[in-house]
């Protein structure tokens, strides 16, 4: 996303990997083993900007603390995975409020950035912790939607709605895990034969004896090649569409689980014992699978002078990999995150460094998301089709916040007069963050003992459905003026 390069080109080929030339291990959560510049190839957006005298601010973006290409960056905020979302909004607004070159009080050592890259880890971390279909992750998404609304409101208050480009992206989707979809590593290969294991949930294997590579590959293929839940590759026969072979940092042998499946070592989780004891496997959600799987779809939503199209515009997939979305200006199904680099460079007049992307501005929409022929927004089926249960009030609050934030987002995107009033009208009644709802239903004593839990849940669901329908008709700004083309 930041360099426009495939991992095989920029060199960060996994969260963990062994470099045979350096004889060193990269481990993403250990700064001593990950933030040295020699690991990081390519040229990230903030380096490209600063090299061309465009001041940049990077807010807690993973990897940005590495001093890549020895380029000084105007602002680099150290990563903090527990940073409060409201404070992130305040930080972005403070950067925008910094005096510019022509303003009174401008300082050369405290410049106003023209590129701000901010990362929000909440959806990813809670997706891992609770699973992508949980009630908790729905609340997390609502919280992040509220943060986006705060940014758009801040831009409007500063009369920057039609001046600043806002691009919202994600880097992957997520699939639900379960004990029933675990494969014991020791059933596939003897760890004693390996010197290093790279990656996860994909497993990159490096045999202790390099001469044992092909025999080990043939052994695993012969014993497990008919397992429909894993794929087995040598680096040399990795599918071309993965772009994951032309780098010695990529392990020579890989076992790739299908979406929703995970490979675990016994030291981390004993599958047989876990099933017997009814244990829950963590993390509850995983990504890193085949990027063409629908569950791995990501998002691309853009608004601003560089994207002067009708709100709700829809694009064809960028290329052939990982993006989709349902909002202001976006792609459906799959697209490659490598395309983001050129798009951002073009939006602020930068000359991109060499990269693997090919898409350039202006983008060319193929229709609108509400077109009848747009059938690409179907929700893919997760391997686990059940959601965690909750009492009615948390679900209702979540739906209210989602509807409010989407209404605000649409209104802000259109650049209409009076958007601030609409934002205030549709905002949640309280600015305080909602408590994280529990995943358990109310105590059994709240209903007659003989009533089945499904009957209880159906009653609750029908009540919620009626509440949502009433809320939508009451608060949806589209119903107020059906002739307003912008909305």
C-alpha positions as CSV (number, residue, x, y, z in Angstrom):
1,X,0.0,0.0,0.0
2,X,2.8,2.5,0.9
3,X,5.3,1.6,-1.8
4,X,3.2,0.2,-4.8
5,X,5.5,-2.8,-4.7
6,X,4.7,-6.5,-4.2
7,X,6.3,-8.1,-1.1
8,X,8.8,-9.9,-3.3
9,X,10.0,-6.5,-4.5
10,X,10.1,-4.4,-1.3
11,X,11.4,-7.3,0.8
12,X,9.0,-7.4,3.8
13,X,7.7,-10.8,2.7
14,X,5.9,-11.7,5.9
15,X,5.4,-10.7,9.5
16,X,8.3,-13.0,10.4
17,X,11.0,-14.3,8.1
18,X,14.6,-15.4,7.9
19,X,17.0,-13.5,5.6
20,X,19.7,-16.1,4.5
21,X,22.1,-13.4,3.3
22,X,21.9,-11.3,6.5
23,X,21.6,-14.4,8.6
24,X,19.0,-12.4,10.6
25,X,15.4,-12.9,11.5
26,X,12.7,-10.2,11.0
27,X,10.0,-10.2,13.6
28,X,7.4,-7.5,13.2
29,X,6.5,-6.8,16.8
30,X,10.1,-6.5,18.0
31,X,11.6,-3.1,17.1
32,X,15.1,-4.4,17.6
33,X,14.5,-7.0,14.8
34,X,12.2,-4.9,12.5
35,X,12.9,-1.2,12.4
36,X,16.5,-1.2,11.0
37,X,16.4,0.5,7.6
38,X,18.2,-2.4,5.9
39,X,15.0,-4.5,6.0
40,X,12.9,-2.1,4.1
41,X,13.1,-1.8,0.3
42,X,11.1,0.4,-2.0
43,X,10.1,4.0,-1.3
44,X,7.0,4.6,0.9
45,X,4.7,7.6,0.1
46,X,6.1,9.7,2.9
47,X,9.6,9.4,1.6
48,X,8.5,10.1,-2.0
49,X,6.7,13.3,-0.7
50,X,9.6,14.6,1.4
51,X,12.1,14.0,-1.4
52,X,10.0,16.3,-3.5
53,X,9.6,19.0,-0.8
54,X,6.1,17.9,0.2
55,X,5.9,17.8,3.9
56,X,4.5,14.5,5.3
57,X,3.0,13.4,8.6
58,X,2.8,9.7,9.4
59,X,0.5,8.8,12.3
60,X,1.3,5.4,13.8
61,X,1.6,3.6,10.4
62,X,3.4,0.3,10.9
63,X,7.0,0.4,9.6
64,X,7.1,4.2,9.4
65,X,9.5,4.5,12.3
66,X,12.2,2.8,10.2
67,X,14.4,5.5,8.8
68,X,14.0,4.4,5.2
69,X,16.5,5.7,2.7
70,X,17.8,8.1,5.5
71,X,15.0,10.5,4.6
72,X,13.9,12.9,7.3
73,X,10.1,13.0,7.7
74,X,8.4,16.1,9.1
75,X,6.2,14.1,11.6
76,X,6.3,10.5,12.6
77,X,4.1,9.5,15.5
78,X,5.3,6.4,17.3
79,X,2.9,3.4,17.0
80,X,0.5,2.9,19.9
81,X,-2.0,0.2,19.4
82,X,-4.3,1.4,22.2
83,X,-4.5,5.1,21.2
84,X,-8.0,6.5,21.7
85,X,-9.8,7.2,18.4
86,X,-10.9,10.7,19.4
87,X,-7.2,11.6,20.0
88,X,-6.4,10.4,16.5
89,X,-8.9,12.8,15.1
90,X,-7.5,15.6,17.3
91,X,-4.0,14.8,16.1
92,X,-5.0,15.0,12.4
93,X,-6.9,18.2,13.0
94,X,-3.9,19.7,14.8
95,X,-1.7,18.9,11.9
96,X,-4.1,20.6,9.5
97,X,-4.3,23.6,11.8
98,X,-0.5,24.1,11.7
99,X,0.3,27.5,10.1
100,X,1.1,27.1,6.4
101,X,4.0,28.9,4.5
102,X,1.9,32.1,3.9
103,X,0.3,32.2,7.4
104,X,1.4,34.4,10.3
105,X,3.4,32.4,12.7
106,X,4.6,29.8,10.2
107,X,7.8,28.0,11.3
108,X,10.1,26.1,9.0
109,X,10.7,23.5,11.6
110,X,7.0,23.0,12.3
111,X,5.5,22.9,8.8
112,X,1.9,22.1,7.8
113,X,1.9,18.7,6.2
114,X,0.4,18.2,2.7
115,X,0.3,14.4,3.2
116,X,-1.1,12.8,6.3
117,X,-1.1,9.0,6.5
118,X,-2.9,7.6,9.6
119,X,-3.4,4.0,10.6
120,X,-6.2,2.7,12.8
121,X,-5.5,-0.8,14.3
122,X,-8.8,-1.3,16.1
123,X,-10.7,-3.3,13.5
124,X,-7.8,-5.6,12.8
125,X,-7.0,-6.2,16.5
126,X,-10.7,-6.8,17.5
127,X,-11.3,-8.9,14.4
128,X,-8.5,-11.2,15.6
129,X,-9.7,-11.1,19.2
130,X,-13.4,-11.6,18.7
131,X,-13.8,-12.8,15.1
132,X,-15.1,-10.9,12.0
133,X,-18.7,-11.8,12.6
134,X,-18.9,-11.0,16.3
135,X,-21.1,-8.4,17.9
136,X,-17.9,-6.8,19.3
137,X,-16.4,-6.1,15.9
138,X,-19.6,-4.5,14.7
139,X,-19.3,-2.1,17.6
140,X,-15.6,-1.5,16.8
141,X,-16.5,-0.7,13.1
142,X,-19.1,1.7,14.4
143,X,-16.5,3.4,16.6
144,X,-14.2,3.8,13.6
145,X,-17.1,5.1,11.4
146,X,-17.6,7.7,14.1
147,X,-13.9,8.6,13.9
148,X,-14.2,9.1,10.2
149,X,-17.2,11.3,10.7
150,X,-15.1,13.3,13.1
151,X,-12.5,13.9,10.5
152,X,-15.1,14.9,7.8
153,X,-16.8,17.2,10.3
154,X,-13.4,18.8,11.1
155,X,-12.7,19.3,7.4
156,X,-16.1,21.0,6.9
157,X,-15.6,23.3,9.9
158,X,-12.4,24.4,8.3
159,X,-13.9,24.9,4.8
160,X,-11.6,22.1,3.5
161,X,-14.3,19.7,2.2
162,X,-13.5,20.5,-1.4
163,X,-9.8,21.1,-0.9
164,X,-8.5,18.0,1.0
165,X,-8.6,14.5,-0.5
166,X,-9.7,11.8,1.9
167,X,-8.9,8.2,1.0
168,X,-10.0,5.4,3.3
169,X,-8.5,2.0,2.7
170,X,-8.0,-1.4,4.4
171,X,-5.2,-3.9,3.7
172,X,-7.1,-7.1,3.9
173,X,-10.3,-8.9,5.0
174,X,-10.7,-11.6,7.7
175,X,-12.1,-15.1,8.1
176,X,-13.5,-16.8,11.2
177,X,-11.4,-19.5,12.7
178,X,-12.6,-22.5,14.7
179,X,-11.2,-25.6,16.4
180,X,-12.9,-27.7,13.7
181,X,-10.7,-26.0,11.1
182,X,-7.3,-26.6,12.7
183,X,-4.5,-28.7,11.3
184,X,-1.7,-29.9,13.6
185,X,1.7,-28.8,12.2
186,X,3.3,-32.0,13.5
187,X,0.9,-34.1,11.3
188,X,2.3,-32.4,8.2
189,X,6.0,-32.2,8.9
190,X,8.5,-33.0,11.7
191,X,9.6,-29.6,13.1
192,X,13.0,-31.2,14.0
193,X,13.8,-31.2,10.2
194,X,13.4,-27.5,10.0
195,X,15.8,-24.6,10.8
196,X,13.2,-21.8,10.4
197,X,9.4,-21.5,10.1
198,X,8.3,-18.2,8.4
199,X,4.9,-16.5,8.1
200,X,1.5,-17.3,9.6
201,X,-1.2,-18.5,8.9
202,X,0.8,-19.6,5.8
203,X,3.8,-21.7,6.9
204,X,7.1,-21.1,5.1
205,X,9.5,-24.0,5.8
206,X,13.3,-24.0,5.6
207,X,14.9,-27.4,6.0
208,X,18.0,-27.7,8.1
209,X,19.6,-29.6,5.3
210,X,19.1,-27.7,2.0
211,X,19.5,-31.0,0.1
212,X,16.4,-32.3,1.9
213,X,14.2,-29.7,0.3
214,X,12.8,-31.7,-2.6
215,X,12.5,-35.0,-0.7
216,X,10.6,-33.1,2.0
217,X,8.3,-31.4,-0.5
218,X,7.5,-34.8,-2.2
219,X,6.9,-36.4,1.2
220,X,4.4,-33.7,2.2
221,X,2.8,-33.8,-1.2
222,X,2.4,-37.6,-1.2
223,X,0.9,-37.7,2.3
224,X,-1.2,-34.5,2.2
225,X,-1.5,-33.4,-1.4
226,X,-5.2,-34.6,-1.5
227,X,-6.1,-32.5,1.5
228,X,-8.6,-29.9,0.1
229,X,-7.9,-27.5,3.0
230,X,-4.2,-26.8,2.2
231,X,-2.0,-26.1,-0.8
232,X,1.6,-27.1,-1.0
233,X,4.2,-25.2,-3.0
234,X,7.8,-24.8,-3.6
235,X,8.9,-21.2,-4.0
236,X,9.7,-22.0,-7.6
237,X,6.2,-23.2,-8.5
238,X,4.2,-20.7,-6.5
239,X,1.3,-19.4,-8.6
240,X,2.3,-16.3,-10.6
241,X,-0.7,-14.4,-9.4
242,X,0.8,-14.4,-5.8
243,X,3.9,-12.5,-6.9
244,X,5.6,-14.4,-4.2
245,X,8.7,-16.1,-5.5
246,X,11.4,-13.7,-6.6
247,X,13.2,-13.0,-3.3
248,X,15.5,-15.2,-1.2
249,X,13.7,-14.0,1.9
250,X,10.7,-16.1,0.8
251,X,11.1,-19.6,2.3
252,X,11.7,-22.4,-0.3
253,X,8.6,-24.5,0.8
254,X,5.2,-23.3,1.7
255,X,2.0,-24.9,3.2
256,X,-0.9,-22.6,2.5
257,X,-4.2,-23.2,4.3
258,X,-7.6,-22.3,2.8
259,X,-9.5,-19.4,4.2
260,X,-10.8,-20.0,7.7
261,X,-8.3,-22.9,8.3
262,X,-5.2,-22.6,10.5
263,X,-2.1,-24.6,11.0
264,X,-0.9,-24.8,14.7
265,X,2.1,-26.3,16.5
266,X,1.3,-28.4,19.5
267,X,3.3,-26.0,21.7
268,X,0.6,-23.4,20.8
269,X,-2.5,-25.5,20.6
270,X,-3.0,-29.3,20.8
271,X,-5.9,-29.9,18.4
272,X,-7.1,-33.2,19.7
273,X,-7.0,-32.1,23.3
274,X,-8.7,-28.8,22.4
275,X,-11.6,-30.6,20.7
276,X,-12.0,-33.0,23.6
277,X,-12.1,-30.1,26.1
278,X,-14.3,-27.9,24.0
279,X,-11.6,-25.1,24.0
280,X,-12.0,-22.0,21.9
281,X,-9.1,-21.3,19.5
282,X,-7.6,-17.9,19.4
283,X,-7.2,-15.8,17.4
284,X,-10.9,-15.9,16.5
285,X,-10.2,-14.3,13.1
286,X,-7.3,-14.6,10.6
287,X,-6.2,-13.1,7.3
288,X,-3.2,-13.7,5.0
289,X,-5.0,-16.3,2.8
290,X,-5.4,-16.3,-1.0
291,X,-6.0,-12.7,-1.8
292,X,-8.7,-13.6,-4.4
293,X,-10.9,-15.2,-1.8
294,X,-14.0,-13.0,-1.2
295,X,-13.4,-13.0,2.6
296,X,-10.0,-11.3,2.0
297,X,-11.6,-8.3,0.2
298,X,-10.4,-4.9,1.3
299,X,-11.9,-1.4,0.8
300,X,-11.0,1.8,-1.2
301,X,-13.2,4.8,-0.6
302,X,-12.1,8.3,-1.9
303,X,-13.5,11.8,-1.8
304,X,-12.1,15.2,-2.8
305,X,-10.9,17.3,-5.7
306,X,-8.8,14.4,-7.1
307,X,-12.0,12.3,-7.3
308,X,-14.5,14.7,-9.0
309,X,-17.2,12.1,-9.7
310,X,-20.7,11.5,-8.6
311,X,-20.9,10.2,-5.0
312,X,-21.5,6.5,-5.0
313,X,-19.4,6.0,-8.1
314,X,-18.3,2.4,-8.7
315,X,-15.1,1.1,-10.3
316,X,-14.1,-2.1,-11.8
317,X,-11.5,-4.0,-9.8
318,X,-8.1,-2.3,-9.9
319,X,-6.5,-5.5,-11.3
320,X,-7.0,-9.0,-9.9
321,X,-6.4,-9.1,-6.2
322,X,-7.7,-7.7,-2.9
323,X,-10.2,-4.8,-2.7
324,X,-13.9,-4.0,-2.5
325,X,-16.2,-1.5,-0.9
326,X,-19.7,0.0,-0.8
327,X,-19.5,3.8,-0.5
328,X,-18.7,7.1,-2.1
329,X,-16.1,6.2,-4.8
330,X,-14.9,2.7,-4.8
331,X,-14.1,-0.6,-6.3
332,X,-15.9,-3.9,-6.0
333,X,-14.7,-7.4,-5.4
334,X,-11.0,-7.6,-5.9
335,X,-8.2,-5.1,-6.6
336,X,-4.5,-4.8,-5.8
337,X,-3.4,-2.6,-3.0
338,X,-0.2,-1.8,-5.0
339,X,-2.4,0.7,-7.0
340,X,-2.8,3.0,-4.0
341,X,0.7,4.4,-4.2
342,X,0.3,5.9,-7.7
343,X,-3.2,7.2,-6.9
344,X,-2.0,9.1,-3.8
345,X,1.1,10.4,-5.7
346,X,-1.1,11.7,-8.5
347,X,-3.6,13.3,-6.0
348,X,-0.9,15.7,-4.6
349,X,1.3,16.1,-7.7
350,X,4.1,13.7,-6.9
351,X,6.2,11.8,-9.4
352,X,6.0,8.2,-8.2
353,X,9.1,6.1,-7.7
354,X,9.3,2.9,-9.8
355,X,6.6,0.5,-8.6
356,X,4.4,-2.4,-9.7
357,X,1.2,-0.4,-10.0
358,X,-0.3,0.7,-13.3
359,X,-3.5,2.7,-12.3
360,X,-3.3,6.5,-12.6
361,X,-5.6,9.4,-12.0
362,X,-8.2,10.3,-13.2
363,X,-10.1,7.2,-12.1
364,X,-12.8,6.0,-14.5
365,X,-16.0,4.8,-12.8
366,X,-18.3,2.3,-14.5
367,X,-21.5,3.2,-12.7
368,X,-23.0,3.7,-9.3
369,X,-23.3,1.4,-6.4
370,X,-27.0,1.6,-6.4
371,X,-27.3,0.6,-10.1
372,X,-29.5,-2.4,-10.5
373,X,-26.7,-4.2,-12.4
374,X,-24.3,-3.8,-9.5
375,X,-24.4,-7.3,-8.1
376,X,-20.9,-7.3,-6.7
377,X,-21.7,-6.2,-3.2
378,X,-23.0,-9.5,-2.0
379,X,-21.6,-10.5,1.4
380,X,-19.4,-13.6,1.1
381,X,-20.2,-16.5,3.3
382,X,-17.8,-16.9,6.2
383,X,-17.0,-20.6,7.1
384,X,-18.8,-19.9,10.4
385,X,-22.3,-18.6,9.6
386,X,-23.4,-17.7,13.1
387,X,-23.0,-14.4,14.9
388,X,-22.5,-14.0,18.7
389,X,-25.7,-13.1,20.5
390,X,-26.5,-9.9,22.3
391,X,-29.5,-8.3,24.0
392,X,-31.5,-5.8,21.9
393,X,-30.1,-2.5,23.2
394,X,-26.5,-3.0,22.1
395,X,-27.5,-4.1,18.6
396,X,-30.0,-1.3,18.3
397,X,-27.3,1.2,19.4
398,X,-24.9,-0.3,16.9
399,X,-27.4,0.0,14.0
400,X,-28.2,3.6,15.0
401,X,-24.5,4.5,15.0
402,X,-23.9,2.8,11.6
403,X,-26.9,4.5,10.0
404,X,-25.9,7.9,11.4
405,X,-22.3,7.6,10.3
406,X,-23.2,6.4,6.8
407,X,-25.7,9.3,6.4
408,X,-23.1,11.7,7.6
409,X,-20.5,10.3,5.3
410,X,-22.8,10.5,2.3
411,X,-23.8,14.1,3.0
412,X,-20.2,15.2,3.6
413,X,-19.1,13.4,0.5
414,X,-21.5,15.4,-1.7
415,X,-20.1,18.7,-0.4
416,X,-23.6,20.0,0.3
417,X,-24.4,23.2,2.2
418,X,-25.7,22.6,5.7
419,X,-23.9,19.3,6.1
420,X,-22.9,20.3,9.7
421,X,-26.6,20.4,10.7
422,X,-27.2,17.0,9.1
423,X,-24.2,15.6,11.0
424,X,-25.6,17.0,14.2
425,X,-29.0,15.6,13.5
426,X,-27.9,12.1,12.7
427,X,-25.1,11.8,15.3
428,X,-25.5,9.4,18.2
429,X,-27.2,11.0,21.2
430,X,-24.0,10.7,23.3
431,X,-20.5,11.3,22.4
432,X,-19.3,8.9,25.0
433,X,-18.0,5.6,23.5
434,X,-20.4,2.7,23.9
435,X,-19.3,0.0,26.3
436,X,-18.3,-3.2,24.6
437,X,-21.3,-5.5,24.5
438,X,-21.1,-9.0,25.8
439,X,-21.6,-12.0,23.5
440,X,-24.0,-13.8,25.8
441,X,-27.8,-13.6,25.8
442,X,-29.7,-12.4,28.9
443,X,-30.0,-14.7,31.8
444,X,-32.4,-17.6,31.3
445,X,-34.5,-16.4,34.2
446,X,-35.7,-13.4,32.2
447,X,-37.9,-15.8,30.1
448,X,-40.0,-18.8,31.0
449,X,-37.8,-21.8,31.6
450,X,-39.5,-23.9,29.0
451,X,-38.9,-21.4,26.1
452,X,-36.2,-22.5,23.7
453,X,-33.3,-20.0,23.2
454,X,-34.0,-19.9,19.4
455,X,-37.6,-18.7,20.1
456,X,-36.3,-16.1,22.4
457,X,-33.7,-14.9,19.9
458,X,-36.4,-14.8,17.1
459,X,-38.6,-12.6,19.2
460,X,-35.7,-10.3,19.9
461,X,-34.7,-10.2,16.2
462,X,-38.2,-9.3,15.1
463,X,-38.3,-6.5,17.6
464,X,-35.0,-5.2,16.5
465,X,-36.0,-5.4,12.8
466,X,-39.1,-3.3,13.5
467,X,-37.1,-0.8,15.4
468,X,-34.5,-0.5,12.7
469,X,-37.1,-0.1,10.0
470,X,-38.8,2.7,12.0
471,X,-35.4,4.3,12.7
472,X,-34.4,4.3,9.0
473,X,-37.6,5.8,7.8
474,X,-37.5,8.5,10.5
475,X,-33.8,9.5,10.1
476,X,-32.8,8.7,6.6
477,X,-32.1,12.0,4.9
478,X,-32.9,10.5,1.5
479,X,-36.5,10.3,2.5
480,X,-36.6,14.0,3.2
481,X,-35.8,15.0,-0.4
482,X,-35.9,12.2,-3.0
483,X,-35.1,14.7,-5.8
484,X,-31.8,15.7,-4.3
485,X,-29.4,14.1,-6.9
486,X,-26.3,14.7,-4.8
487,X,-27.6,12.6,-2.0
